[in-house]
Amino acid sequence: MPVIVTAIFHPAEGKKDQLIEALQATMPAVHEEDGCLLYAIHDAEDGTVTMIEKWTSAESLRAHSQGSAVGALGKAVEPFISEPTTVTTMTPISAGSAERGLL
């Protein structure tokens, strides 16, 4: 079963552009990981940067969380965030059609 993750990055004052650049520079390595279906960032209206992830399984997410790509990403963004990243892991709940009711 797929696993969905949101990671909310809280930019330090005046560092949002640098945070985004650090994410953009390190995300391609994650896109190459087994099980990565989606790993995308979004500019949220509250000033945060929200990442939405989709993994084929809990096992692929676990491998990602222990891998070098996410370690490099964490190290790259650390100077540009004001607080720890808020990470939420979710399991999809089907509603309506498969095309529109599941991420």
C-alpha positions in Angstrom: 0.0 0.0 0.0 1.4 3.5 -0.9 2.4 5.9 1.8 1.9 9.6 1.7 4.1 12.1 3.5 4.0 15.8 4.0 7.1 17.7 5.2 6.6 21.3 6.2 9.8 23.4 6.1 9.7 26.6 8.1 12.1 29.1 6.4 14.3 31.3 8.6 13.6 35.0 8.1 14.8 36.1 4.7 16.0 32.6 3.8 13.1 31.2 1.8 14.7 31.5 -1.6 17.8 29.8 -0.4 15.8 27.0 1.2 14.0 26.4 -2.1 17.3 26.4 -4.0 18.8 23.9 -1.5 15.7 21.6 -1.9 15.8 21.9 -5.7 19.5 21.0 -5.7 19.1 17.9 -3.6 15.7 16.5 -4.7 16.8 14.8 -7.9 18.8 12.2 -6.0 15.6 11.3 -4.1 13.7 11.0 -7.3 16.1 8.2 -8.3 15.4 6.2 -5.2 13.4 2.9 -5.5 9.8 3.4 -4.5 9.7 7.2 -5.0 6.4 8.1 -6.8 6.2 11.7 -5.9 8.6 14.1 -4.2 7.5 17.7 -4.9 7.7 21.1 -3.1 5.0 23.8 -2.9 5.0 27.4 -1.8 2.4 27.5 0.9 0.4 30.7 1.6 1.5 30.7 5.3 5.1 31.2 4.3 6.2 27.6 4.6 7.4 25.3 1.9 5.5 22.1 1.9 6.8 18.9 0.4 4.3 16.2 -0.7 5.7 12.7 -1.1 4.3 9.4 -2.3 6.1 6.1 -1.8 5.2 2.7 -3.0 5.4 1.2 0.5 6.4 1.7 4.1 9.5 -0.2 3.3 10.6 2.2 0.5 9.9 5.2 2.8 12.0 3.6 5.5 14.9 3.0 3.1 14.6 6.6 2.0 14.6 7.9 5.6 17.9 6.0 6.2 19.5 6.9 2.9 22.2 9.3 1.9 20.0 11.4 -0.4 17.7 12.5 2.5 20.7 13.0 4.7 22.2 15.3 2.1 18.9 17.2 1.8 18.7 17.7 5.5 22.2 19.0 5.8 21.6 21.3 2.8 18.4 22.9 4.2 19.5 23.1 7.9 21.0 26.7 7.6 17.8 28.0 6.1 15.1 26.7 8.5 13.9 28.3 11.7 12.6 25.2 13.4 12.5 21.5 12.8 10.6 20.2 9.7 7.1 19.0 10.5 6.8 15.5 9.0 3.4 13.7 8.8 3.1 10.2 7.4 -0.3 9.0 6.1 -2.0 6.0 4.6 -4.5 6.8 1.8 -8.2 6.3 2.4 -10.2 5.6 -0.7 -13.1 7.9 -1.5 -14.9 8.1 -4.8 -13.0 7.2 -7.9 -9.5 5.7 -7.9 -8.3 8.6 -10.2 -9.6 11.4 -7.9 -10.1 9.8 -4.6 -6.5 8.6 -3.9 -3.2 10.5 -4.1 
